[in-house]
Amino acid sequence: HDGEVTYQSERFDLYKEYVKKLLDEDKAYYCYMSKEELEELRAKQEAAKERPRYDGRYREFKGTPPQGIEPVVRIKAPQSGEIVFEDGVKGEVKFKAEDIMDDFIIARSDGTPT
């Protein structure tokens, strides 16, 4: 036992605080992509035999948000450079950021963390 048990549901205020901080620091952003747009994007990627991933269309969005869409919050993942780490079995492992990184969702449209 490593200490007191902590439930994610009891920490929503803390998570929201950090999501706000990431938004304020331009390290995250609101994504207004509809489910239909996402399905269309995924279908195109599948047809082209590409790895399904978000295309970043709202990464630098500064316009008027679309009506009727409750946005999710996505992290601004690195788009270039190398990700390097030490693996206990393989040793040093390197990946190109653009090959593996995606702007993943950190908060759902209802504000709950992912």
The first five atom37 places (N, CA, C, CB, O) and aatype in JSON, in Angstrom:
{
  "aatype": [8, 3, 7, 6, 19, 16, 18, 5, 15, 6, 1, 13, 3, 10, 18, 11, 6, 18, 19, 11, 11, 10, 10, 3, 6, 3, 11, 0, 18, 18, 4, 18, 12, 15, 11, 6, 6, 10, 6, 6, 10, 1, 0, 11, 5, 6, 0, 0, 11, 6, 1, 14, 1, 18, 3, 7, 1, 18, 1, 6, 13, 11, 7, 16, 14, 14, 5, 7, 9, 6, 14, 19, 19, 1, 9, 11, 0, 14, 5, 15, 7, 6, 9, 19, 13, 6, 3, 7, 19, 11, 7, 6, 19, 11, 13, 11, 0, 6, 3, 9, 12, 3, 3, 13, 9, 9, 0, 1, 15, 3, 7, 16, 14, 16],
  "atom_mask": [
    [1, 1, 1, 1, 1],
    [1, 1, 1, 1, 1],
    [1, 1, 1, 0, 1],
    [1, 1, 1, 1, 1],
    [1, 1, 1, 1, 1],
    [1, 1, 1, 1, 1],
    [1, 1, 1, 1, 1],
    [1, 1, 1, 1, 1],
    [1, 1, 1, 1, 1],
    [1, 1, 1, 1, 1],
    [1, 1, 1, 1, 1],
    [1, 1, 1, 1, 1],
    [1, 1, 1, 1, 1],
    [1, 1, 1, 1, 1],
    [1, 1, 1, 1, 1],
    [1, 1, 1, 1, 1],
    [1, 1, 1, 1, 1],
    [1, 1, 1, 1, 1],
    [1, 1, 1, 1, 1],
    [1, 1, 1, 1, 1],
    [1, 1, 1, 1, 1],
    [1, 1, 1, 1, 1],
    [1, 1, 1, 1, 1],
    [1, 1, 1, 1, 1],
    [1, 1, 1, 1, 1],
    [1, 1, 1, 1, 1],
    [1, 1, 1, 1, 1],
    [1, 1, 1, 1, 1],
    [1, 1, 1, 1, 1],
    [1, 1, 1, 1, 1],
    [1, 1, 1, 1, 1],
    [1, 1, 1, 1, 1],
    [1, 1, 1, 1, 1],
    [1, 1, 1, 1, 1],
    [1, 1, 1, 1, 1],
    [1, 1, 1, 1, 1],
    [1, 1, 1, 1, 1],
    [1, 1, 1, 1, 1],
    [1, 1, 1, 1, 1],
    [1, 1, 1, 1, 1],
    [1, 1, 1, 1, 1],
    [1, 1, 1, 1, 1],
    [1, 1, 1, 1, 1],
    [1, 1, 1, 1, 1],
    [1, 1, 1, 1, 1],
    [1, 1, 1, 1, 1],
    [1, 1, 1, 1, 1],
    [1, 1, 1, 1, 1],
    [1, 1, 1, 1, 1],
    [1, 1, 1, 1, 1],
    [1, 1, 1, 1, 1],
    [1, 1, 1, 1, 1],
    [1, 1, 1, 1, 1],
    [1, 1, 1, 1, 1],
    [1, 1, 1, 1, 1],
    [1, 1, 1, 0, 1],
    [1, 1, 1, 1, 1],
    [1, 1, 1, 1, 1],
    [1, 1, 1, 1, 1],
    [1, 1, 1, 1, 1],
    [1, 1, 1, 1, 1],
    [1, 1, 1, 1, 1],
    [1, 1, 1, 0, 1],
    [1, 1, 1, 1, 1],
    [1, 1, 1, 1, 1],
    [1, 1, 1, 1, 1],
    [1, 1, 1, 1, 1],
    [1, 1, 1, 0, 1],
    [1, 1, 1, 1, 1],
    [1, 1, 1, 1, 1],
    [1, 1, 1, 1, 1],
    [1, 1, 1, 1, 1],
    [1, 1, 1, 1, 1],
    [1, 1, 1, 1, 1],
    [1, 1, 1, 1, 1],
    [1, 1, 1, 1, 1],
    [1, 1, 1, 1, 1],
    [1, 1, 1, 1, 1],
    [1, 1, 1, 1, 1],
    [1, 1, 1, 1, 1],
    [1, 1, 1, 0, 1],
    [1, 1, 1, 1, 1],
    [1, 1, 1, 1, 1],
    [1, 1, 1, 1, 1],
    [1, 1, 1, 1, 1],
    [1, 1, 1, 1, 1],
    [1, 1, 1, 1, 1],
    [1, 1, 1, 0, 1],
    [1, 1, 1, 1, 1],
    [1, 1, 1, 1, 1],
    [1, 1, 1, 0, 1],
    [1, 1, 1, 1, 1],
    [1, 1, 1, 1, 1],
    [1, 1, 1, 1, 1],
    [1, 1, 1, 1, 1],
    [1, 1, 1, 1, 1],
    [1, 1, 1, 1, 1],
    [1, 1, 1, 1, 1],
    [1, 1, 1, 1, 1],
    [1, 1, 1, 1, 1],
    [1, 1, 1, 1, 1],
    [1, 1, 1, 1, 1],
    [1, 1, 1, 1, 1],
    [1, 1, 1, 1, 1],
    [1, 1, 1, 1, 1],
    [1, 1, 1, 1, 1],
    [1, 1, 1, 1, 1],
    [1, 1, 1, 1, 1],
    [1, 1, 1, 1, 1],
    [1, 1, 1, 1, 1],
    [1, 1, 1, 0, 1],
    [1, 1, 1, 1, 1],
    [1, 1, 1, 1, 1],
    [1, 1, 1, 1, 1]
  ],
  "atom_positions": [
    [[0.86, -1.18, 0.0], [0.0, 0.0, 0.0], [0.9, 1.24, 0.0], [-0.97, 0.0, 1.23], [1.75, 1.38, 0.88]],
    [[0.72, 2.12, -0.97], [1.58, 3.29, -1.14], [1.04, 4.55, -0.49], [1.78, 3.55, -2.59], [1.65, 5.61, -0.63]],
    [[-0.05, 4.47, 0.21], [-0.62, 5.66, 0.83], [-2.12, 5.66, 0.69], [0.0, 0.0, 0.0], [-2.74, 4.65, 0.35]],
    [[-2.68, 6.81, 0.95], [-4.13, 6.95, 0.9], [-4.65, 6.76, -0.53], [-4.55, 8.33, 1.44], [-4.04, 7.22, -1.49]],
    [[-5.77, 6.09, -0.66], [-6.39, 5.88, -1.96], [-6.99, 7.2, -2.45], [-7.49, 4.76, -1.9], [-7.68, 7.89, -1.7]],
    [[-6.7, 7.54, -3.71], [-7.22, 8.76, -4.3], [-8.1, 8.39, -5.48], [-6.07, 9.72, -4.74], [-7.7, 7.59, -6.33]],
    [[-9.29, 8.95, -5.54], [-10.22, 8.69, -6.62], [-10.19, 9.84, -7.61], [-11.64, 8.46, -6.09], [-10.26, 11.01, -7.23]],
    [[-10.09, 9.5, -8.9], [-10.06, 10.52, -9.93], [-11.28, 11.44, -9.84], [-9.99, 9.88, -11.31], [-11.16, 12.65, -10.05]],
    [[-12.43, 10.88, -9.53], [-13.67, 11.67, -9.46], [-13.63, 12.73, -8.37], [-14.85, 10.75, -9.24], [-14.39, 13.7, -8.41]],
    [[-12.75, 12.56, -7.39], [-12.62, 13.54, -6.31], [-11.63, 14.65, -6.65], [-12.19, 12.84, -5.02], [-11.43, 15.57, -5.86]],
    [[-11.02, 14.57, -7.81], [-9.98, 15.53, -8.18], [-10.35, 16.37, -9.4], [-8.69, 14.8, -8.45], [-9.48, 17.01, -9.99]],
    [[-11.63, 16.39, -9.79], [-12.04, 17.12, -10.99], [-11.63, 18.59, -10.94], [-13.53, 17.02, -11.16], [-11.21, 19.14, -11.96]],
    [[-11.74, 19.23, -9.78], [-11.37, 20.65, -9.69], [-9.89, 20.84, -10.01], [-11.69, 21.2, -8.29], [-9.52, 21.8, -10.68]],
    [[-9.06, 19.93, -9.52], [-7.63, 20.0, -9.79], [-7.36, 19.81, -11.28], [-6.86, 18.95, -8.97], [-6.57, 20.55, -11.87]],
    [[-8.01, 18.82, -11.89], [-7.83, 18.58, -13.32], [-8.28, 19.79, -14.14], [-8.62, 17.33, -13.76], [-7.58, 20.19, -15.07]],
    [[-9.42, 20.36, -13.79], [-9.92, 21.53, -14.52], [-8.94, 22.71, -14.4], [-11.31, 21.94, -14.0], [-8.74, 23.46, -15.36]],
    [[-8.35, 22.86, -13.23], [-7.37, 23.92, -13.01], [-6.17, 23.73, -13.95], [-6.9, 23.92, -11.52], [-5.7, 24.7, -14.55]],
    [[-5.69, 22.51, -14.08], [-4.54, 22.25, -14.94], [-4.91, 22.34, -16.43], [-3.96, 20.87, -14.64], [-4.08, 22.78, -17.23]],
    [[-6.1, 21.95, -16.8], [-6.54, 22.12, -18.19], [-6.58, 23.61, -18.51], [-7.94, 21.46, -18.42], [-6.13, 24.02, -19.58]],
    [[-7.13, 24.41, -17.61], [-7.17, 25.87, -17.82], [-5.77, 26.43, -17.96], [-7.91, 26.56, -16.65], [-5.51, 27.28, -18.82]],
    [[-4.85, 25.96, -17.11], [-3.46, 26.43, -17.18], [-2.85, 26.09, -18.54], [-2.63, 25.79, -16.04], [-2.18, 26.93, -19.14]],
    [[-3.07, 24.88, -19.02], [-2.53, 24.49, -20.33], [-3.14, 25.33, -21.44], [-2.8, 23.0, -20.59], [-2.44, 25.71, -22.38]],
    [[-4.44, 25.63, -21.36], [-5.09, 26.5, -22.34], [-4.5, 27.91, -22.29], [-6.62, 26.55, -22.1], [-4.18, 28.49, -23.32]],
    [[-4.34, 28.45, -21.08], [-3.79, 29.79, -20.91], [-2.37, 29.9, -21.43], [-3.82, 30.18, -19.44], [-1.97, 30.94, -21.94]],
    [[-1.6, 28.82, -21.31], [-0.2, 28.8, -21.76], [-0.06, 28.39, -23.22], [0.61, 27.86, -20.88], [1.05, 28.2, -23.71]],
    [[-1.19, 28.24, -23.93], [-1.22, 27.84, -25.33], [-0.55, 26.48, -25.55], [-0.53, 28.89, -26.2], [0.06, 26.23, -26.59]],
    [[-0.69, 25.6, -24.56], [-0.18, 24.23, -24.66], [-1.31, 23.24, -24.93], [0.57, 23.84, -23.38], [-1.08, 22.04, -25.08]],
    [[-2.53, 23.77, -24.98], [-3.72, 22.98, -25.29], [-4.7, 23.91, -26.0], [-4.36, 22.35, -23.97], [-4.52, 25.13, -26.01]],
    [[-5.73, 23.33, -26.59], [-6.69, 24.14, -27.34], [-8.04, 23.44, -27.41], [-6.18, 24.43, -28.76], [-8.16, 22.23, -27.22]],
    [[-9.07, 24.25, -27.68], [-10.42, 23.72, -27.88], [-10.53, 23.18, -29.3], [-11.5, 24.82, -27.62], [-10.12, 23.83, -30.26]],
    [[-11.08, 21.99, -29.42], [-11.3, 21.36, -30.72], [-12.81, 21.23, -30.94], [-10.6, 19.96, -30.81], [-13.51, 20.61, -30.15]],
    [[-13.28, 21.83, -32.02], [-14.71, 21.87, -32.33], [-15.1, 20.87, -33.41], [-15.11, 23.26, -32.76], [-16.15, 21.02, -34.04]],
    [[-14.29, 19.88, -33.64], [-14.57, 18.89, -34.68], [-15.8, 18.07, -34.31], [-13.35, 17.96, -34.91], [-15.89, 17.53, -33.21]],
    [[-16.74, 17.99, -35.24], [-17.96, 17.21, -34.98], [-17.66, 15.72, -35.14], [-19.11, 17.65, -35.94], [-16.65, 15.33, -35.73]],
    [[-18.55, 14.9, -34.61], [-18.39, 13.45, -34.76], [-18.42, 13.06, -36.23], [-19.51, 12.7, -33.99], [-17.7, 12.16, -36.65]],
    [[-19.25, 13.75, -37.01], [-19.35, 13.46, -38.44], [-18.03, 13.79, -39.15], [-20.51, 14.25, -39.08], [-17.55, 13.02, -39.99]],
    [[-17.44, 14.94, -38.81], [-16.15, 15.31, -39.41], [-15.07, 14.29, -39.04], [-15.73, 16.72, -38.95], [-14.26, 13.9, -39.88]],
    [[-15.08, 13.87, -37.8], [-14.09, 12.89, -37.34], [-14.27, 11.56, -38.07], [-14.21, 12.68, -35.82], [-13.28, 10.95, -38.49]],
    [[-15.51, 11.11, -38.22], [-15.78, 9.86, -38.95], [-15.33, 9.97, -40.41], [-17.28, 9.52, -38.89], [-14.76, 9.03, -40.96]],
    [[-15.58, 11.12, -41.03], [-15.17, 11.34, -42.42], [-13.65, 11.31, -42.54], [-15.72, 12.7, -42.94], [-13.11, 10.7, -43.46]],
    [[-12.96, 11.97, -41.62], [-11.5, 11.97, -41.61], [-10.96, 10.56, -41.46], [-10.97, 12.87, -40.48], [-10.05, 10.15, -42.19]],
    [[-11.5, 9.81, -40.52], [-11.05, 8.43, -40.27], [-11.27, 7.55, -41.51], [-11.79, 7.83, -39.05], [-10.42, 6.73, -41.84]],
    [[-12.41, 7.72, -42.18], [-12.7, 6.93, -43.38], [-11.69, 7.23, -44.48], [-14.14, 7.22, -43.88], [-11.22, 6.32, -45.16]],
    [[-11.35, 8.52, -44.67], [-10.35, 8.9, -45.68], [-8.99, 8.3, -45.34], [-10.24, 10.44, -45.78], [-8.29, 7.81, -46.22]],
    [[-8.63, 8.34, -44.06], [-7.33, 7.8, -43.65], [-7.29, 6.28, -43.85], [-7.05, 8.15, -42.18], [-6.29, 5.74, -44.31]],
    [[-8.37, 5.61, -43.51], [-8.44, 4.16, -43.72], [-8.33, 3.82, -45.2], [-9.76, 3.59, -43.14], [-7.6, 2.9, -45.57]],
    [[-9.06, 4.56, -46.04], [-9.03, 4.3, -47.49], [-7.62, 4.51, -48.05], [-10.03, 5.22, -48.21], [-7.22, 3.82, -48.99]],
    [[-6.88, 5.46, -47.48], [-5.52, 5.74, -47.93], [-4.49, 4.87, -47.21], [-5.18, 7.22, -47.72], [-3.29, 5.04, -47.4]],
    [[-4.96, 3.96, -46.38], [-4.11, 3.06, -45.59], [-3.16, 3.84, -44.68], [-3.3, 2.14, -46.52], [-2.01, 3.45, -44.46]],
    [[-3.68, 4.96, -44.14], [-2.91, 5.78, -43.2], [-3.33, 5.45, -41.78], [-3.12, 7.29, -43.49], [-4.42, 4.95, -41.54]],
    [[-2.44, 5.74, -40.86], [-2.76, 5.56, -39.45], [-3.81, 6.6, -39.06], [-1.49, 5.68, -38.55], [-3.62, 7.78, -39.34]],
    [[-4.91, 6.19, -38.42], [-5.92, 7.17, -38.02], [-5.35, 8.13, -36.97], [-7.17, 6.46, -37.47], [-4.79, 7.71, -35.96]],
    [[-5.5, 9.41, -37.25], [-5.04, 10.42, -36.3], [-5.75, 11.74, -36.58], [-3.51, 10.6, -36.38], [-6.2, 11.99, -37.7]],
    [[-5.84, 12.55, -35.56], [-6.45, 13.87, -35.7], [-5.56, 14.73, -36.57], [-6.67, 14.53, -34.31], [-4.33, 14.69, -36.44]],
    [[-6.15, 15.52, -37.47], [-5.37, 16.29, -38.43], [-5.0, 17.7, -37.98], [-6.13, 16.39, -39.7], [-4.36, 18.43, -38.73]],
    [[-5.38, 18.1, -36.78], [-4.95, 19.38, -36.24], [-5.7, 20.6, -36.77], [0.0, 0.0, 0.0], [-5.22, 21.72, -36.62]],
    [[-6.86, 20.4, -37.39], [-7.54, 21.52, -38.04], [-7.96, 22.64, -37.08], [-8.76, 21.01, -38.75], [-8.15, 23.77, -37.53]],
    [[-8.09, 22.36, -35.81], [-8.46, 23.41, -34.85], [-7.28, 23.82, -33.96], [-9.62, 22.95, -33.97], [-7.47, 24.56, -32.99]],
    [[-6.09, 23.37, -34.27], [-4.91, 23.63, -33.45], [-4.64, 25.13, -33.27], [-3.68, 22.96, -34.07], [-4.3, 25.57, -32.17]],
    [[-4.79, 25.9, -34.32], [-4.53, 27.34, -34.26], [-5.8, 28.15, -34.52], [-3.44, 27.74, -35.27], [-5.71, 29.31, -34.92]],
    [[-6.95, 27.57, -34.31], [-8.23, 28.2, -34.62], [-8.46, 29.43, -33.74], [-9.38, 27.2, -34.43], [-8.35, 29.36, -32.51]],
    [[-8.79, 30.56, -34.38], [-9.04, 31.8, -33.65], [-10.38, 32.42, -34.03], [-7.92, 32.8, -33.91], [-10.7, 33.52, -33.57]],
    [[-11.17, 31.75, -34.86], [-12.42, 32.3, -35.35], [-13.58, 32.11, -34.39], [0.0, 0.0, 0.0], [-13.4, 31.8, -33.21]],
    [[-14.77, 32.29, -34.93], [-15.99, 32.08, -34.16], [-16.27, 30.59, -34.08], [-17.2, 32.85, -34.79], [-16.31, 29.92, -35.12]],
    [[-16.46, 30.05, -32.88], [-16.73, 28.61, -32.75], [-18.01, 28.21, -33.48], [-16.82, 28.22, -31.27], [-18.98, 28.96, -33.48]],
    [[-18.0, 27.03, -34.09], [-19.21, 26.54, -34.77], [-20.37, 26.37, -33.79], [-18.92, 25.21, -35.47], [-20.17, 26.02, -32.63]],
    [[-21.57, 26.63, -34.26], [-22.77, 26.47, -33.44], [-23.05, 24.99, -33.17], [-23.99, 27.12, -34.12], [-22.83, 24.14, -34.03]],
    [[-23.52, 24.7, -31.98], [-23.97, 23.36, -31.65], [-22.89, 22.34, -31.35], [0.0, 0.0, 0.0], [-23.19, 21.16, -31.19]],
    [[-21.64, 22.77, -31.27], [-20.55, 21.85, -30.97], [-19.98, 22.19, -29.6], [-19.43, 21.91, -32.07], [-19.52, 23.31, -29.37]],
    [[-20.01, 21.23, -28.7], [-19.36, 21.39, -27.4], [-17.93, 20.88, -27.58], [-20.12, 20.61, -26.24], [-17.73, 19.7, -27.84]],
    [[-16.93, 21.75, -27.46], [-15.57, 21.34, -27.78], [-14.95, 20.42, -26.73], [-14.71, 22.54, -27.94], [-15.3, 20.43, -25.55]],
    [[-14.0, 19.61, -27.21], [-13.11, 18.88, -26.32], [-11.85, 19.73, -26.2], [-12.79, 17.41, -26.86], [-11.68, 20.7, -26.94]],
    [[-10.98, 19.38, -25.28], [-9.69, 20.07, -25.17], [-8.61, 19.08, -25.57], [-9.44, 20.62, -23.71], [-8.55, 17.96, -25.07]],
    [[-7.75, 19.51, -26.5], [-6.64, 18.68, -26.96], [-5.31, 19.3, -26.54], [-6.68, 18.51, -28.5], [-5.18, 20.52, -26.48]],
    [[-4.35, 18.45, -26.24], [-3.0, 18.9, -25.91], [-2.29, 19.24, -27.22], [-2.22, 17.8, -25.1], [-2.55, 18.6, -28.24]],
    [[-1.41, 20.22, -27.21], [-0.59, 20.53, -28.38], [0.68, 19.67, -28.29], [-0.24, 22.06, -28.46], [1.66, 20.06, -27.66]],
    [[0.63, 18.53, -28.93], [1.77, 17.61, -28.91], [2.86, 18.12, -29.86], [1.32, 16.17, -29.32], [2.55, 18.81, -30.83]],
    [[4.12, 17.79, -29.58], [5.2, 18.2, -30.48], [4.96, 17.68, -31.9], [6.57, 17.71, -29.95], [4.55, 16.53, -32.08]],
    [[5.22, 18.52, -32.89], [5.02, 18.11, -34.29], [6.33, 17.83, -35.01], [4.26, 19.18, -35.03], [6.33, 17.4, -36.16]],
    [[7.43, 18.09, -34.34], [8.73, 17.82, -34.95], [9.72, 17.47, -33.84], [9.23, 19.05, -35.77], [9.43, 17.58, -32.65]],
    [[10.89, 17.04, -34.27], [11.92, 16.66, -33.32], [11.85, 15.17, -33.01], [0.0, 0.0, 0.0], [11.1, 14.42, -33.63]],
    [[12.65, 14.78, -32.06], [12.73, 13.37, -31.68], [12.23, 13.16, -30.26], [14.15, 12.85, -31.81], [12.43, 14.0, -29.38]],
    [[11.59, 12.04, -30.06], [11.21, 11.58, -28.73], [12.24, 10.49, -28.4], [9.7, 11.04, -28.66], [12.34, 9.49, -29.11]],
    [[12.99, 10.69, -27.32], [14.04, 9.75, -26.95], [13.83, 9.32, -25.51], [15.45, 10.39, -27.13], [13.58, 10.14, -24.63]],
    [[13.92, 8.01, -25.28], [13.85, 7.51, -23.92], [14.68, 6.24, -23.8], [12.38, 7.25, -23.5], [15.03, 5.61, -24.79]],
    [[14.98, 5.9, -22.57], [15.76, 4.7, -22.27], [14.82, 3.56, -21.91], [16.77, 4.96, -21.12], [14.09, 3.65, -20.92]],
    [[14.83, 2.51, -22.71], [14.03, 1.32, -22.46], [14.89, 0.32, -21.7], [13.49, 0.7, -23.8], [16.06, 0.12, -22.03]],
    [[14.31, -0.31, -20.69], [15.06, -1.25, -19.87], [15.56, -2.46, -20.63], [0.0, 0.0, 0.0], [16.54, -3.08, -20.21]],
    [[14.93, -2.81, -21.74], [15.34, -3.97, -22.53], [16.08, -3.55, -23.8], [14.11, -4.82, -22.89], [17.15, -4.09, -24.1]],
    [[15.51, -2.6, -24.53], [16.07, -2.21, -25.83], [17.14, -1.14, -25.75], [14.96, -1.74, -26.71], [17.84, -0.89, -26.74]],
    [[17.29, -0.49, -24.6], [18.24, 0.62, -24.49], [17.59, 1.9, -24.98], [0.0, 0.0, 0.0], [16.39, 2.11, -24.8]],
    [[18.4, 2.77, -25.6], [17.87, 4.05, -26.08], [16.93, 3.83, -27.26], [19.03, 5.0, -26.48], [17.28, 3.14, -28.22]],
    [[15.75, 4.41, -27.17], [14.74, 4.29, -28.23], [14.42, 5.69, -28.73], [13.44, 3.56, -27.72], [14.22, 6.61, -27.94]],
    [[14.38, 5.86, -30.06], [14.1, 7.16, -30.66], [12.95, 7.04, -31.65], [15.37, 7.71, -31.37], [12.83, 6.05, -32.38]],
    [[12.11, 8.06, -31.65], [11.01, 8.16, -32.61], [10.96, 9.59, -33.12], [9.65, 7.74, -31.97], [11.29, 10.52, -32.39]],
    [[10.56, 9.76, -34.37], [10.26, 11.1, -34.87], [8.91, 11.49, -34.31], [10.28, 11.15, -36.45], [7.95, 10.73, -34.41]],
    [[8.82, 12.67, -33.71], [7.57, 13.12, -33.09], [6.41, 13.1, -34.09], [7.73, 14.53, -32.52], [5.3, 12.7, -33.74]],
    [[6.66, 13.53, -35.31], [5.58, 13.61, -36.3], [5.05, 12.23, -36.7], [6.06, 14.34, -37.54], [3.95, 12.12, -37.24]],
    [[5.83, 11.17, -36.45], [5.39, 9.82, -36.78], [4.49, 9.2, -35.72], [6.59, 8.94, -37.0], [3.67, 8.34, -36.03]],
    [[4.64, 9.63, -34.48], [3.89, 8.96, -33.41], [2.98, 9.87, -32.6], [4.84, 8.3, -32.48], [2.03, 9.4, -31.97]],
    [[3.26, 11.17, -32.59], [2.51, 12.07, -31.71], [1.22, 12.53, -32.38], [3.37, 13.28, -31.33], [1.14, 12.69, -33.59]],
    [[0.22, 12.75, -31.55], [-1.09, 13.2, -31.99], [-1.61, 14.16, -30.92], [-2.08, 11.99, -32.23], [-1.27, 14.02, -29.74]],
    [[-2.41, 15.12, -31.31], [-3.01, 16.04, -30.33], [-4.16, 15.32, -29.64], [-3.51, 17.36, -31.02], [-5.31, 15.42, -30.05]],
    [[-3.83, 14.59, -28.59], [-4.83, 13.77, -27.92], [-5.74, 14.59, -27.01], [-4.14, 12.67, -27.11], [-5.37, 15.68, -26.57]],
    [[-6.91, 14.06, -26.75], [-7.92, 14.74, -25.93], [-7.56, 14.61, -24.45], [-9.33, 14.16, -26.2], [-7.29, 13.51, -23.97]],
    [[-7.56, 15.75, -23.75], [-7.29, 15.72, -22.3], [-8.54, 16.04, -21.48], [-6.19, 16.71, -21.96], [-8.57, 15.77, -20.28]],
    [[-9.56, 16.6, -22.13], [-10.83, 16.86, -21.44], [-11.97, 16.68, -22.43], [-10.86, 18.3, -20.82], [-11.94, 17.2, -23.54]],
    [[-12.97, 15.93, -22.02], [-14.15, 15.7, -22.86], [-14.99, 16.97, -22.94], [-15.0, 14.53, -22.3], [-14.74, 17.95, -22.23]],
    [[-15.99, 16.94, -23.8], [-16.84, 18.12, -23.99], [-17.62, 18.5, -22.73], [-17.8, 17.88, -25.13], [-18.05, 19.64, -22.6]],
    [[-17.81, 17.56, -21.81], [-18.48, 17.89, -20.55], [-17.5, 18.32, -19.46], [-19.29, 16.68, -20.06], [-17.89, 18.55, -18.31]],
    [[-16.22, 18.44, -19.82], [-15.21, 18.91, -18.89], [-14.5, 17.82, -18.1], [0.0, 0.0, 0.0], [-13.53, 18.1, -17.39]],
    [[-14.97, 16.59, -18.2], [-14.32, 15.51, -17.44], [-12.99, 15.15, -18.11], [-15.24, 14.26, -17.35], [-12.87, 15.19, -19.33]],
    [[-12.0, 14.81, -17.3], [-10.69, 14.45, -17.85], [-10.72, 13.09, -18.53], [-9.63, 14.46, -16.76], [-11.57, 12.25, -18.23]],
    [[-9.79, 12.89, -19.44], [-9.69, 11.59, -20.12], [-8.6, 10.75, -19.48], [-9.4, 11.77, -21.62], [-8.36, 9.63, -19.91]]
  ]
}
